[in-house]
Amino acid sequence: MLHCQQELFSLDPDVHYLNCAYKAPLLKSAEEAAKKALIRDRNPFKIQGPDFFEDAKIIRQEFAKLIQTKEENIAIIPSTSYGLASVFKNLKCGPGKHAYCIENDFPSDYLTIKKWCSTQNAELRTLSFPKGIEGDLRESSQIIIDSLNSDTSVLLMSAIHWMTGENYDLKAIGNKCEELGIYFVVDGTQFVGAMPINVEENKIDALICAAYKWLMGPYSTGLAYFHPKLHNGEPIEESWINRKGSENFANLTDYNLEYAEGAGRFNMGQYSNFILLPMLKSGLLQINSWQPKNIQDYCFELGKPLFKCLEKLGIQFESEAKRAHHLFGIPLDESINLDILKNKMAEERLILSFRGNNLRVALHLFNNKEDINALIRVLEASKILD
Ligand SMILES: Cc1ncc(COP(=O)(O)O)c(C=O)c1O
């Protein structure tokens, strides 16, 4: 198993940062790449033609490797909302159709599908999962599967729930979508990079990820997978660089109407960003060398004493099969004194986010037992015992 990778980051040693779901800390390798890129910018002539394309190519290759597909299916985007806008611009549905999203999904997802439904005159239905449901991860997934029918045009969902880490059976859901001809659009922002995924096996039509969390990239970068059936779609902008032959700078005004191959037409304008791409490349290379499966295994081991503590304190939590190991919510019911919790967190310099009624815990390879022990102390102090 991997050991703690703290030495690859420059996190403040006096804080317990359990919040990669908010933003990843900067890798030292990404910091070095950014410094080099900034210094190169002093002399713009050092940025040469191939620099517009080479890092982008490596990034598309590395991301393709991570999600188990081909480089040509990948586009570089600035945000989840941008990637979703590109996808939904190309989805159409007939009269009487409806689309599904998941209750309390991230606003960039909900707002995109809501707008799309209103322009398509389609009904938007929201899937929710009754609380206190017994059993394993099939249950929420089964609710999703049982809700889909031949009048469903699109299912948009996050690969795990962004507030609670609830885990879904993407493969079973993807199979059902394929069987019924439903577009399966997945937000992988809180999943990809930390958990293994195979987009083709899961029959995903589009996978959209912001890169500043589990992909260890800088803010304002993201990556998207477009299934070949979307490759003839229309992008949301008409950039010169997304055209065939754009490498030939001398001929740019021979306006080429043909888009770049595969998902290349969905790359954002100025995707070559000379500062951000070297940072994103460092993040992806690092993740592919760690491997998401090893990140899950590390987080699983690290989280064990925390779950023992939750059990001892009588705090409810999702069963092992229903939650991701890198991200999960601790539900904050009336048995937790919130004032004490917040004060103790500040005292311990413990950094986590509150999302809905949950204290959201995000673990990564830069975390260690000390971080978990700090969280345990905070929970023990704030639990009101009967
Ligand atoms: C599930 C999920 N999707 C997307 C985002 C970010 O969205 P955007 O890139 O549109 O800002 C977040 C941020 O927390 C998220 O948790």
PDBQT file of the ligand as one rigid body, heavy atoms in Angstrom, charges set to zero:
ROOT
HETATM    1  C1  LIG A 401     -19.932  17.768  -8.039  1.00  0.00    +0.000 C 
HETATM    2  C2  LIG A 401     -19.325  19.075  -8.421  1.00  0.00    +0.000 A 
HETATM    3  N1  LIG A 401     -19.368  19.458  -9.703  1.00  0.00    +0.000 NA
HETATM    4  C3  LIG A 401     -18.836  20.615 -10.119  1.00  0.00    +0.000 A 
HETATM    5  C4  LIG A 401     -18.208  21.479  -9.235  1.00  0.00    +0.000 A 
HETATM    6  C5  LIG A 401     -17.611  22.758  -9.750  1.00  0.00    +0.000 C 
HETATM    7  O1  LIG A 401     -18.428  23.305 -10.768  1.00  0.00    +0.000 OA
HETATM    8  P1  LIG A 401     -17.881  24.417 -11.773  1.00  0.00    +0.000 P 
HETATM    9  O2  LIG A 401     -16.673  23.843 -12.416  1.00  0.00    +0.000 OA
HETATM   10  O3  LIG A 401     -19.003  24.642 -12.730  1.00  0.00    +0.000 OA
HETATM   11  O4  LIG A 401     -17.548  25.623 -10.961  1.00  0.00    +0.000 OA
HETATM   12  C6  LIG A 401     -18.145  21.120  -7.876  1.00  0.00    +0.000 A 
HETATM   13  C7  LIG A 401     -17.526  22.021  -6.890  1.00  0.00    +0.000 C 
HETATM   14  O5  LIG A 401     -17.573  21.831  -5.699  1.00  0.00    +0.000 OA
HETATM   15  C8  LIG A 401     -18.700  19.884  -7.472  1.00  0.00    +0.000 A 
HETATM   16  O6  LIG A 401     -18.641  19.479  -6.195  1.00  0.00    +0.000 OA
ENDROOT
TORSDOF 0
